[in-house]
Amino acid sequence: MTTTSQLDELLALALGATATLPPPEETAKVHRRLVTEIRLRLPGAERAAAAAPVRSRDWYRHLKAMDAARDALEAVGEEPDLRVGPTAAAIRLAELARRLRELSAYPAEGEVWP
C-alpha cells in the first residue's frame, strides 16, 4: 500500500522528469509504478461514480477522471516503450502523473481513509 508521502514523491518524480530527463531504466521503473497506482485507484473511482446520482456533477467528475486515466493508459501504454527518446518518455510520465493526481482522490483497493 502506498502512503500519501510515497504517492507525492512518485508524482513529483514523474512530473519533474521533463526537467531532468532520467535514464531509460529509471523512466521505465517510474512508468510501471504510475500504471500500478492508476490501476489500483480506478476501482475506487468506479465505486464513487456508482454511488453518485446519475448525471450529477459528482457523477460526471468521477467519469471524467476514469475516462482520462483509461485514455492515458491506452495512449501512453501500460508498459514503457524503451525505444522512445528521453524527452518523449518524460512527457509520457507527466501524462500518467496528471491522471494519477486526479485519481489520488480515490482510495486504492484495500486502503482505508479516515
PyMOL commands that set and color helices and strands:
alter all, ss='L'
color gray80, all
select helices_A, chain A and resi 4-15+17-20+24-51+57-76+86-103
alter helices_A, ss='H'
color red, helices_A
deselect
rebuild
show_as cartoon
